[in-house]
Amino acid sequence: MEYFIRFILDLVSDEFYQYLSPVSIKYYFLNGGCLELAKVLKHYYPEGQYVLNEEKNHIAFLYQEQVYDASGIVEKSNWEIVNDINKLEDYYGNKDIYFEHFLPHQAILNELNEIDMSIIKKLAKTDNEMNFL
């Protein structure tokens, strides 16, 4: 999963940097765009779950007993599983930022759909990590 997240950060940095400048892509995904990254991960890892931190100010993604955000693996303690993503969108979805007229997660998914998935698979440590292929 960490390889895939890094790949997404690089992709967004290359393709959509102009929409977030002057902040870094990682900063965006850790400070306002966390739900957008989690939505991309949920698309490719549907068995994963959205989680909200104890302070209720950051969304991450729980997959195979690990919690992930733009930093990679984050400390697992005190994360609350969120089943209704619609409730989160009002508070954590940044509806003022668009990448090429799409919400960020939609634009990222569009870009990923254009990539040969064998390239993404090579980024993973094991085939199990990339079981969405």
N, C-alpha and C positions, 0 to 999 in steps of 0.2 A: 504494500500500500504506500509506503514512503516513497518508493521510486515513482509510482504513478502520480503522487502529489507533487513531487519535484518536477515531473514532466509537465503537469498542468501549470505550475508556476512559470516555467520557462516558456511554455506556449503562450500564456497570457501576456507575459513580458514582451515576447516577440510580436504578437499580433495586435494587442490592445493597449500597449503602454501609453499611447496618446490620450486615452480616456481617463487615465488615473494620474498622470504626471501632475505634480512633482513627487507624489508618494510612491513608494515601491509596491510591487504587486503583493509581496508577503505582508507588508503593513496593511494594505487594504483588506486582505483576507483575515487578518487578525483584529482589525478595528473597523468593523462595519460591514464587511463582505463575507463574514464567516458562514452565514446561511447559504450564500451563493456557492461556495466551495462544497459545503455539505450536500447540497442538491446534486452537484455533479457526481460526487462520490456515491450517493444513493442511487443514481441512475445506473452506474456500473456495478455496484455491489448492493442489490436490492434487499438482501438479508440483513444489512447493517441498519443501525438506528441513529436518529438524531438525538443528541444529548445536550443539556443545558447545564452550565456550571453553577456552583453553589451561590455565587454572587448574582446570578441571572443576567450576566452581561456578555456571555460568549456561548456560541453554539459550536459543537464539534460533532464528530462522527464516530460511533462505536461499531467496531467490526472485529469479530473473533477475539473478544475479550480485551481489545486495545482501543484507546480513544485517540483519534487523530484530528489535527487541524493543519493549518499551513506550516506549522513548525515540525510536523511529523507526529511521532508518538508523544502524547502529553499525559501527565499524571491522571490516573483513573479515579481517584477518590472524589466522592461527593458530586458526581455527575448524575443528573436526573434524566431519565429517558423521556423523550417527548413523542407522543403518538400522533398528535394533531398538529401537523406542520402549518396549517392555516392560521392557527393562533399565533404562531411565531412570526409569520410574515408581516403582521402589522407592527411589530416591535423591532424586528431584526432585519427585515428586508429593506434595503436601500433602494427605493423606487426612483431616485433622482439620477442614478448612474446607469447609462446604457452603453453597450458596446455595439456599434454599427446598428443602432435602432432596436436592439434586443436587450432584455435583461441579461446581466452578465452570465448567469448559468446557462441560459439558452444559447448565447453566442459561443460559449466555450464548448457546449455539446455539439453545436454545428461544426465547429473547427475539428473537434475530435472525430466526428463522423466522416470527415474527409481524409483522415489519415489511415494508412495501411496498418491494421491492427497488429500485424506481425512485428512492426517496429515497437509498438507499445509493449508487446509481450516480452521483447528482449530486455526491457528495463526491469522486469520483475526477477526476483531471486528464484522463485519456483513457479511452476505451472499452477499450483494451487492458489497462489496469491492472485493470479490473473484468471480465475475461474469464470469470469464474466465473458470470456471469449468463447 
